[in-house]
Amino acid sequence: KKHAFWDTQPMPHGQQSDLPEGPIVPNKNPDEIRSEPYNMPTGFEWSTLDIMDPVQREELYTLLANNYVEDDDALFRFDYSKEFLEWALTPPGYSTELLLGVRATSSKKLIAFISAVPANVKVQSTSRLDVVEINFLCVHKKLRAKRLAPVLIKEITRRVNQTGVFQAVYTAGVVLPVPVASARYYHRSLNPKKLVRVGFSRLNPRMTMARMQKLYKVPDTPKHDLIPMTEEHVDGVHKLLSAYLESKFLLHVNFSKEDVAHWLLPRTGVVDSYVLVDEQDKTKVTDMVSFYHLPSTILGKDDTLYAAYSYYNVATTMSLLDLMRDALILANSTGTDVFNALNLMENDTFLEELKFGKGDGNLQYYVYNWSCPSMKASDVGIVLL
Ligand SMILES: COc1cccc(CC(=N)NC(=O)c2cccnc2OC2CCNCC2)c1
């Protein structure tokens, strides 16, 4: 009885090697899917969230800011901004029905949440698979022992199945049955003085702070003529990114042009994307670099850690190492204290060289209701928020 809930779910349970690649539980017809919502414990009710309503977006912001993921040492908690949540939860084809909250019936207070947004992915030899990306599973700290998470997961699964989708992609810091891949996280200091002050980094005993600042100092301007991505670059980015993902990775999103516009056009304080365009043809994008902004509350202090997270990067006129050196410079110029990355895609080619330090944890990748051989982190070409 390792996992009371997860051992009841359609995930590989150790025998995945002999199952053929594909759904573990076959797809159901709409009329085979339970039509009524799962029961909540007394005193709680389902409540879908209209993220475009500023009041409801603020409620979600507050729930997550006070109750969402903390690091292993409980020093930091993710502090997704309201604008970030609007971005993350409204991609092309999203439905409010899948932005699923739980409220206390008496106070109507939002006390739990889980989200599913649509995507189409390639996973190994299945080139096009409709899935949802699951994220922001959160139960209020005071209600953790009520086994609400399994009900949230079953209810969002029911609602997603009703839309004819039977697979999902998600990540977690914990090992559940059974990861499709495991990624390590890495951090690159940009503001070492602050990182040491807040306890994110330690000063090497044999190093002065002045020496540490010199070690991590980056130039003020990028080496290459990277410009912020705009609408006119959408087609070029779509062409560059799609070809890159298709050529290199076993798990990646099949982005439409509308997806590229949503996920990569810059949004202040949320996501930054820069492109290098061909001098002769300004709509041809030859290189791209992007990162998203996810600050963390410093617990117990009235202070914030400003972190940027590596997103999608493609280098064709230079090395990825050169491109990511410019990414650090661009992130640093937006007031970032630390630049985070996973060892996915081809990130191993620059992590050590650009002075990233290995983080203290792993991020596990999962594909729900899909049996397939596990893959290396470098086979994974999907970055979740
Ligand atoms: C620094 O503040 C933190 C606040 C909460 C948790 C963690 C550690 C952690 N769990 N980090 C990651 O999951 C992580 C590390 C590097 C890159 N992406 C990451 O997670 C992304 C992707 C998955 N959803 C959360 C954000 C750090």
The ligand as an ORCA input file, in Angstrom:
! r2SCAN-3c Opt
* xyz 0 1
  C      13.285     29.032     -5.390
  O      11.951     28.926     -4.951
  C      11.368     27.685     -5.019
  C      10.028     27.630     -4.636
  C       9.379     26.396     -4.661
  C      10.024     25.227     -5.078
  C      11.358     25.298     -5.458
  C      12.101     24.056     -5.885
  C      11.410     23.477     -7.109
  N      10.489     22.632     -6.968
  N      11.835     23.940     -8.351
  C      11.291     23.455     -9.508
  O      10.346     22.684     -9.549
  C      11.934     23.911    -10.779
  C      13.307     24.065    -10.859
  C      13.865     24.443    -12.095
  C      13.027     24.649    -13.203
  N      11.675     24.514    -13.104
  C      11.138     24.159    -11.918
  O       9.777     24.008    -11.815
  C       8.976     24.707    -12.770
  C       8.301     23.663    -13.656
  C       7.305     22.835    -12.865
  N       6.343     23.695    -12.159
  C       6.997     24.643    -11.248
  C       7.971     25.541    -11.995
  C      12.036     26.529     -5.449
*
